[in-house]
Amino acid sequence: MSHRIEELLARGDVEIRGRIAWSSNDARLVSVADGSGTAMEAVYKPRRGEQPLWDFPPGSLYRREVAAYELARALDWPIVPETVLRADGPLGPGMLQRFVDHDPRVHYFVLLDDRPLELRRFAVFDVVANNADRKAGHCLLARADDRVYGIDHGLTFHAHPKLRTVIWDFAGEPLTDGERLALERLTRQLDGAFGRRLADLLDPDEVVATRSRTVALLHAGALPEPEDGYRSVPWPLV
């Protein structure tokens, strides 16, 4: 299913339906359709709509969104909606991501008590991705398949430590056997196809740092604690 969705996102005709409110960068709800009548809703974030930041290279956030999806695939954790690059978007190059229909009132803090094992994966994922902006509202419960998906991964994969997240409930807890196996698999894939995909999306030092974070997390054997003197929680929280 994911492959078919990726193909549609990568090759389908894109039509803008409207702007997504409250987004800090330009984000559009679009429809994507092919000649057979297959269609779906997606989120389109064009490069030219990115607001400049002092600490991330300009025009790089949309590529980081795709890198986050590739990371989830390499971990074999379906926690990021299908996301692809589109050089021919209606507003220029950008990323397309499958739209997740959800209730915006249901977010990380609402889900935590009932779905701790699912949400632990986001804690591990964010350490590897060096997520600098994991808000509670970035964890969505999909109406279609009752899975939790993470979105808004533009501020990821920086070469310097920048972890900023609301997911500190698992801090200090040992990695599970499943998490350790996924991270070990990831280190091997960084030497193969996944590493090559990251090299197409990120700067070389960012790929190296991704490997270093993965190895360090495995060596530590536990999820990290917030660092003293660093603003470890984003604002707003949701």
C-alpha positions as CSV (number, residue, x, y, z in Angstrom):
1,M,0.0,0.0,0.0
2,S,2.7,2.5,0.9
3,H,4.5,2.0,-2.4
4,R,1.3,2.8,-4.3
5,I,0.7,5.9,-2.2
6,E,4.3,7.0,-2.8
7,E,3.8,6.5,-6.6
8,L,0.7,8.6,-6.6
9,L,2.3,11.3,-4.6
10,A,5.4,11.3,-6.8
11,R,3.6,11.2,-10.2
12,G,0.0,12.3,-9.8
13,D,-1.5,15.6,-10.8
14,V,-1.5,18.1,-8.0
15,E,-4.3,20.6,-7.4
16,I,-4.3,23.1,-4.6
17,R,-7.4,23.2,-2.5
18,G,-6.5,25.7,0.2
19,R,-4.0,26.9,2.7
20,I,-3.5,25.1,6.0
21,A,-4.2,27.5,8.8
22,W,-1.7,28.1,11.7
23,S,1.3,26.7,9.8
24,S,4.5,28.7,10.5
25,N,5.6,27.9,6.9
26,D,3.5,27.8,3.8
27,A,1.5,24.6,3.8
28,R,-1.3,23.7,1.3
29,L,-4.0,21.0,1.3
30,V,-4.0,19.5,-2.2
31,S,-5.6,16.7,-4.1
32,V,-3.4,14.3,-6.0
33,A,-4.9,12.2,-8.8
34,D,-3.8,9.9,-11.6
35,G,-5.4,9.1,-14.9
36,S,-7.2,6.0,-13.6
37,G,-9.4,8.0,-11.2
38,T,-7.4,7.3,-8.1
39,A,-7.1,10.3,-5.9
40,M,-6.1,11.3,-2.4
41,E,-5.6,14.3,-0.2
42,A,-2.1,15.5,0.7
43,V,-0.1,18.2,2.3
44,Y,2.2,20.2,0.1
45,K,5.0,22.3,1.5
46,P,6.8,24.3,-1.1
47,R,10.4,25.3,-0.6
48,R,9.7,28.9,-1.4
49,G,7.2,29.1,1.5
50,E,9.8,28.3,4.1
51,Q,10.5,31.0,6.6
52,P,14.3,31.7,7.1
53,L,15.8,30.4,10.3
54,W,19.1,31.3,11.9
55,D,20.2,27.7,12.6
56,F,18.9,25.7,9.6
57,P,20.1,26.1,6.1
58,P,17.6,28.0,3.9
59,G,15.3,26.0,1.7
60,S,16.1,22.7,3.4
61,L,13.1,22.0,5.6
62,Y,11.1,20.2,3.0
63,R,13.9,17.8,2.4
64,R,14.2,17.1,6.1
65,E,10.5,16.1,6.1
66,V,11.3,13.5,3.4
67,A,14.3,12.3,5.4
68,A,12.1,11.8,8.4
69,Y,9.8,9.5,6.4
70,E,12.9,7.6,5.1
71,L,14.0,7.1,8.7
72,A,10.7,5.7,9.8
73,R,10.8,3.3,6.8
74,A,14.4,2.2,7.8
75,L,13.3,1.5,11.3
76,D,10.3,-0.4,9.9
77,W,8.0,1.8,12.0
78,P,4.9,3.2,10.1
79,I,4.8,6.3,12.2
80,V,5.3,9.0,9.5
81,P,2.8,9.4,6.6
82,E,4.2,8.7,3.1
83,T,6.3,11.7,2.0
84,V,8.0,12.4,-1.3
85,L,9.9,15.1,-3.0
86,R,8.2,16.9,-5.9
87,A,10.3,19.1,-8.1
88,D,7.3,20.0,-10.2
89,G,4.8,21.2,-7.5
90,P,2.3,23.9,-8.4
91,L,4.4,26.4,-6.4
92,G,7.8,24.9,-7.2
93,P,9.9,22.2,-5.6
94,G,8.6,20.9,-2.2
95,M,7.4,17.9,-0.4
96,L,4.1,16.0,-0.6
97,Q,2.8,14.0,2.4
98,R,-0.3,11.9,2.7
99,F,-2.9,13.9,4.6
100,V,-4.0,12.2,7.9
101,D,-7.6,12.8,8.7
102,H,-7.8,13.2,12.5
103,D,-9.5,15.0,15.4
104,P,-7.2,17.9,16.3
105,R,-8.3,17.7,19.9
106,V,-6.6,14.3,20.2
107,H,-2.8,14.7,20.6
108,Y,0.1,13.3,22.5
109,F,-1.1,14.2,26.0
110,V,-4.5,12.8,25.3
111,L,-3.1,9.6,23.8
112,L,-0.3,8.9,26.3
113,D,-2.2,6.8,28.9
114,D,-3.8,4.4,26.4
115,R,-0.9,4.2,23.8
116,P,2.4,4.3,25.6
117,L,4.1,1.7,23.5
118,E,3.3,3.5,20.3
119,L,4.4,6.8,21.6
120,R,7.7,5.4,22.9
121,R,8.6,4.9,19.3
122,F,8.4,8.6,18.7
123,A,10.7,9.2,21.6
124,V,13.3,6.9,20.1
125,F,12.7,8.3,16.6
126,D,13.1,11.9,17.7
127,V,16.5,11.2,19.4
128,V,17.8,9.7,16.1
129,A,16.3,12.4,14.0
130,N,17.4,15.1,16.5
131,N,13.9,16.6,16.4
132,A,14.0,20.2,17.5
133,D,10.2,20.7,17.5
134,R,8.1,17.8,18.7
135,K,4.9,19.4,19.9
136,A,2.0,17.4,21.2
137,G,-0.1,18.3,18.2
138,H,2.4,16.7,15.9
139,C,1.1,13.2,17.0
140,L,-2.1,12.5,15.2
141,L,-4.6,9.6,15.7
142,A,-5.7,8.6,12.2
143,R,-9.4,8.0,11.8
144,A,-8.8,5.6,8.9
145,D,-6.6,3.0,10.6
146,D,-6.5,4.0,14.3
147,R,-2.7,4.5,14.1
148,V,-0.7,7.4,15.5
149,Y,1.4,9.3,13.0
150,G,3.9,12.0,13.4
151,I,4.0,15.1,11.2
152,D,5.9,18.4,10.9
153,H,9.5,17.1,10.8
154,G,11.1,20.1,9.1
155,L,13.3,20.9,12.1
156,T,15.2,17.6,12.2
157,F,18.6,16.1,11.4
158,H,20.7,19.1,12.4
159,A,24.4,18.2,12.9
160,H,24.4,19.7,16.4
161,P,22.3,18.5,19.4
162,K,18.9,20.2,19.3
163,L,16.4,17.7,20.8
164,R,13.3,19.7,21.9
165,T,10.2,17.7,22.6
166,V,7.2,17.2,24.8
167,I,7.9,13.4,24.9
168,W,10.0,13.2,28.1
169,D,7.7,10.7,29.9
170,F,10.0,7.8,29.0
171,A,13.3,9.6,29.9
172,G,15.8,7.3,31.5
173,E,13.9,4.1,30.6
174,P,15.9,1.2,29.1
175,L,15.5,0.5,25.4
176,T,13.2,-2.5,24.7
177,D,14.5,-5.5,22.8
178,G,12.4,-4.4,19.8
179,E,13.8,-0.8,19.9
180,R,17.4,-2.1,20.1
181,L,16.9,-4.5,17.2
182,A,15.4,-1.6,15.1
183,L,18.4,0.6,15.9
184,E,20.9,-2.1,15.1
185,R,19.1,-2.6,11.8
186,L,19.3,1.1,11.2
187,T,23.0,1.2,11.7
188,R,23.4,-1.4,9.0
189,Q,21.1,0.4,6.6
190,L,23.0,3.6,7.1
191,D,25.8,1.9,5.2
192,G,23.4,0.9,2.4
193,A,20.3,2.2,0.6
194,F,19.1,4.3,3.5
195,G,22.4,6.1,3.9
196,R,22.4,6.9,0.2
197,R,18.8,8.3,0.4
198,L,19.9,10.5,3.3
199,A,22.9,11.7,1.4
200,D,20.6,13.0,-1.3
201,L,18.5,14.9,1.2
202,L,20.9,16.2,3.9
203,D,24.4,17.6,4.2
204,P,27.2,15.1,4.7
205,D,27.9,16.2,8.3
206,E,24.2,15.7,9.1
207,V,24.3,12.1,7.8
208,V,27.4,11.4,9.9
209,A,25.7,12.9,12.9
210,T,22.6,10.7,12.4
211,R,24.9,7.6,12.6
212,S,26.6,9.0,15.7
213,R,23.3,9.6,17.5
214,T,22.1,6.1,16.6
215,V,25.3,4.5,17.9
216,A,25.3,6.7,21.0
217,L,21.7,5.7,21.8
218,L,22.5,2.0,21.5
219,H,25.5,2.4,23.6
220,A,23.6,4.3,26.3
221,G,20.9,1.6,26.3
222,A,18.3,4.1,27.6
223,L,16.3,7.1,26.4
224,P,18.0,10.4,27.3
225,E,17.1,12.8,30.1
226,P,16.5,16.5,29.4
227,E,19.8,18.4,29.5
228,D,20.4,21.0,32.2
229,G,20.6,24.5,30.9
230,Y,18.9,23.7,27.6
231,R,15.4,24.6,26.6
232,S,14.3,21.0,26.1
233,V,10.5,21.6,25.6
234,P,9.0,23.4,22.6
235,W,6.5,26.3,22.8
236,P,3.6,26.1,22.4
237,L,3.3,22.6,23.8
238,V,0.5,21.6,21.5
